[in-house]
């Protein structure tokens, strides 16, 4: 795109007296299109802005307007620097955040280009998912408890016939414990230690052990079962690819975080809010 943009700029005399500045380049070998009070507006800046606005190199009028907009913005930025705004703590923090976010995004993109997700990796995840899912779906209802002991006790009461599930739901609701009907699930949607007893549970039965997540312990009854319709590979291919990219990104960030030397500069854990001394 660069050569096409340069050709269009030269042909349309968009810059100065018909081309780039005298040197044509700044210190890092970047083409300078125009200087505004000595500050360069470069070809990569224009290209980046064109990409963000989705402007093609043959859209000469849009290019001309965009370059003029960049020049105007640069005049304002120069005025801000001359008046000391670049040293304002809030402005400086915003600039630093923008730089950090830009470098983060480009580093992650570079890493993903260097090690793209392959069809083989996607297929492997798909096959594992199909195996984990099994051949059955289960429509369930749940009662949540705050601790394992109470959930296990509820399951024992159900097994002994002391109460039925509807009575358990009534007791739970009276005690303010959540009762829900999450709908259809398969074995891939629950932890491995719960998947096996779920597979052994028939419609109308309670799973013999509680299901645990970050919110508590769940007594689960299977209301109904049906055959699982496994989606074709192509239907889920893009979703699996996105999931793999996310996992790799998280692993890369975690790895860099673990390697970083992080030195707290303020005793944040000991910081206490100032006491309100009143008027």
Secondary structure, DSSP 8 states (H G I E B T S, - for coil): -HHHHHHHHHHHT-STTTSS-SSSB-TTS-BEEEEETTEEEEHHHHHHHHHHHT--TT-HHHHHHHHHHHHHHHHHHHHHHHTTGGGSHHHHHHHHHHHHHHHHHHHHHHHHHHT---HHHHHHHHHHHHHHH-SEEEEEEEEEESSHHHHHHHHHHHHHTSS-HHHHHHHHHHTT--EEEEEEE-GGGS-HHHHHHHHT--TT-B-SS-EEETTEEEEEEEEEEEE-----HHHHHHHHHHHHHHHHHHHHHHHHHHHS-----S-GGG---------
